[in-house]
Amino acid sequence: MGKRRAVWVLGAGLVALTAVLTGAVPAAREQASSRARSGGSARSNLVGAIRAADGAPLEGVVISARAPGASITTSVFTDERGAYVFPALPAGPYNLWAQATGYETARAHVTIQTAGRTQQAFTLNAIADLTPQLTPSEWLAALPEDTKEQRRLKAIFRTNCTACHPATYVFQNRFDENGWRAVIGFMERNTGTGNINRHTTVVHYEEELAEYLASVRGPSAPPLTFGLDPRPRGDAARVVITEYDVPLAGARSERAWNDGSDWSFGWPTASMGARWIHDVVPDNDGNAWGTRDRGPADMTLFKIDTATGQVTGVKVMNGQAIRRSHSITKDQNGIIWFDGGDGPLGRLDPKTERIEMFFPPLNMGGGQLTTVDVDAQGTIWGATTGGANRFDPETKTWMHFSSIAWPRNFVYGTAGDAAGHGWWTQYTADRVVTADPTTGKTFEVLMRPPWVKEEDVTTEADREWYRSMGVMTWGNINTVPHGQQPRRMGADKRGEFVWVPNNAGNNLARINIRTLETKYYALQGNPYFVTVDRDSNVWTNLFADAKVARLDPRTEQFTYYTLPSRCESRNISVDNIRGDVWVPCANTSRVIRLRPRTEAEIEALR
């Protein structure tokens, strides 16, 4: 695709700006050329089996395939017999690797022929040190909880030191108390999101945290006992996962040196400015559109052609600067909506690539921020300072709704439900607020799972200090051990519930949109974003664990899907046309697609 220009049409609330689509990235061109050399449409199956050193079949092992110079990686999992089956792949050379926690990564190079099956077996050997492969949840589960003081300090650490990054960043090293004190001081100077005053609590507990961390991860600390999460099986092992590389901002032909694909390297840390992808949504043709939120400003949105891996960028200008965007969603007509980074709401027609920007009145909390969503009536809800804004695309009119408790509290997630109501989360106050646009009334729900007992992880001195600081009220702080930290919620557009990911509480909250009755579902990991598919299944990304969870509301059972690369994600979306699930990787500049398969489909490929 060459350079193209889409001139924005002027209308109510619009300004004359220009969006530029950049050319395809080099890696995508190389892959397209490779396919052409291999015969274009010629495809063949890749099959094999994986066993341990003692000959036992290994279930739930991930196998990945990538053509040299390509920008796409395809992965599958082994079944209960240790067997794996790839979908048909273009003929040509591939690098393969297989991995599971506790085993060394096994590698091979194969050439897939134009017809027939290509077979490759692997034997996995146990690894001496599995700590680089551990998930954050496995690290946290290993921390001792035998006494109340251990439970208290573990909770203080978890809520203060893992809200914005995985625990693996902390535990990859060992330090004495002085070393940990230096780490905590660095964190105190550099951490801060959305005016969240985490600094105060970190300073207050600095000495206790340094002593605690040295006791569990110091030079002479006793070894921790790790319990590994189960490997994927059943539905979770029948998916095909495709990973699309998005070139780094400012380095168009480069990738992050640690892209998460080799678990033995440990958790990726956004090398070379890779931390910039935030949200992604599929269009009606199955291509993916994503937002660009951090790093060098070189684009606002990007598009991935899922057939070729070609990536194009969209620049939305704000004077001489390129706008950034945090959130993106799609309405019932296939139109894409996104926030403009500092107040405006963007509209993109994927068919014509025509962009319009709508600016709310100045008295509406600063405009669209952090999250946008579409309700069942087609109106757009967006988070803003102290509440939420509602935009009607038909009338081009706006409405603003303020939060009830301390309206300046940080708002992160928004959702529009089946009845046309808006919802938003007060992340630092453990509150969810809803507004009825027909009456103008607002109501709030406090996030408090029945199993959470404040006294179990706090002392009276803790509680008195929290009260003096105005925690979860006017103090804008939610780093207390019993805090839930509700993040980016979602709604069932055909049902009677909205769902809240309580990130620090490791649970999903289900709220009835009419009665506000709330039910909680504990899960294994910290959820960040929620979306609901056309069958009312609830999907959430486990932010730090490189996993996706699906809750079937009929059986109330979770299915956990492991991503093939270590990935820190803040968003998840579902393609209700094809059934695909999409997850952007915020720290490796990758976008991941999960495509379910049935047993019959797999057997047909054997």
Buried (B, 14 or more C-beta within 10 A) or exposed (E): BEEEEBEBEEEEBBEEBEBBBBBBBBBBBBBBEBBEEBEEEBBBBBBBBBBBEEEEBBBBBBBBBBBEEBBBBBBBBBBEEBBBBBBEBBBBEBBBBBBBBBBBBBEBEBEBEEEEBBEBBBBBEEBEEBBBBBBBBBBBBBBBEEEEEBBBBBBBBBBBBBBBBBBBBBBBEBBBBEBBBEBBBEBBEEBEEBEBBBBBBBEBBBEBBBBBBBBBBBEEEEEBEBEBBEBBBEBBBBBBBBBBBBBBBEBBEBBBEBBBBBBEBBBBBBBBBBBBBBBBBBBBEBBBBBBBBBBEBBBBBBBBBBEBBBBBBBBBBBEEEBBBBBBBBBBEEEBBBBBBBEBBBBBBBBEEBBBBBBBBEEEBBBBBBBBBBBBBBBBBBBBBBBBBBBBBBEEEEBBBBBBBBBBBBBBBBBBBBBBBBBBBBBBBBBBBBBBBBEEEEBEBBEBBBEEBEBEEBBEEEBBEBBEEBEBBBEBBBBBBBBBBBBBBBBBBBEBBBBBBBBBBBBBBBBBBBEEEEBEBBEBBBBBBBBBBBEEBBBBBBBBBBBBBBBBEBEEEEBBBBBBBBBBBBBBBBBBBEBEBBBBBBBBBBBBBBBBBBEEEEBEEBE
